[in-house]
């Protein structure tokens, strides 16, 4: 992990199925960028939420 990274839950539609994936990134935009690099530029992303730890 890099300095300042957080854990994001990204929900995207891939091949007609909803995928929930955990991504380490600094910002929401960087998390979206990572998903698009892995699965293609036209991948529809439904939500990007910061994963909160239960304390």
N, C-alpha and C positions, 0 to 999 in steps of 0.2 A: 504494500500500500504506500501511496505517496502522502506527503504532508497535506493535511486538510481534507482528506477524502472521507466521505460518508457512505453509508450503505443505502441504496435505493431499490425499491421494488418496482419493476417495470412490467406492465401488463400490455402485451402486444398480440395482434392476430397474425398467426403464421400458418399458412396452408389451411385457412378456414377454422383453425383451432386457437383458443385463447391460451397464451403462454404467460406464466408468471415467473419472472427471472430476477435474481438478486444481482445487482451491479455495484461495484465500487467506483465512485466518481466524485469529483469535487462539486459539481453543480447538476441540476436537473437536465440542462442542455447537453452536458457531457455524457450523461447516462443515455439520453436519446441517441446521441451520435454513436455510442458504442454499439447499441442494438442495431442501428442502421448499417454499421460496418459489417457486423456478423451476418445479418439476414437480408440485406439489400436495401437500397435507398427508398423504395416505395412501400416498405413495411408499415402498415397502419399501427401506430402506438396509441393505446387507449388511455392509460394513466401512468404517471411517474410519481411515486410517493417516497418520502424519506422513511426509512425503517427506524422506528423508535425502539430503544431498548427498554425492557420492563424493569423498572427500578422500584 
